[in-house]
């Protein structure tokens, strides 16, 4: 789906990724699970490009559903991988902030959990997704990669979570700092993920203020459909979904 000039959204296994185009070159943002490599390659080819045209991979955060496919692309095609400076250690697996098997089992009765778990396990959710060869991206400094995305620190879902702002296109790739839907959520529209996915929900509320203050009118979330409209309104709606659940 093309959501803005040279900005494209795609869906992998219960998670999204994006491609940014600048002439003959592409930037991949996130990459789904390890088993989603073929879907990412198909997305690149659907735009008339080859894997060699992807000049950089950006990762919003180091959870396996965003990093796993990015790692596989990095391994197969040798494309440089970048993430926010404070997420580098997480990508390298110096530590892990991710839904644990124990928390998953404790929430197995949650709406849609069994089907979701089955799908993501088949897609490689239990594989190691860590990447040692990762480069830091400075907050607020446009990256010299196709699309010129600007990293925006949005900690909370993970300690170093980073969104990517495309000022010229009016788009923000929000990762899991702000989503518009999820298999395990009854809500449709801007929201936070269910609380058991998040490292620090208080920090996520602060991150919503940051996202709501950006210039743009389109959100590409890590889960759910693209959102067109006021970023401030989207942030306020997401904040409302968290009210009373902490």
Secondary structure, 3 states (H helix, E strand, C coil): CEEECCEEEEECCCCEEEEEEECCEEEEECCCCHHHHHHHHHHHHHCCCCHHHEEEEEECCCCHHHHHHHHHHHHHHCCEEEEEHHHHHHHCCCCCCCCCHHHHHHCCCCCCHHHHHHHHHHCCCCCCCCCCCCEEECCCCECCCCCCCEEEECCCCCCCCEEEEECCCCEEEEECCCECCCCCCCCCCCECCCHHHCCCHHHHHHHHHHHHCCCCCEEEECCCCCEECCHHHHHHHHHHHHCCCC
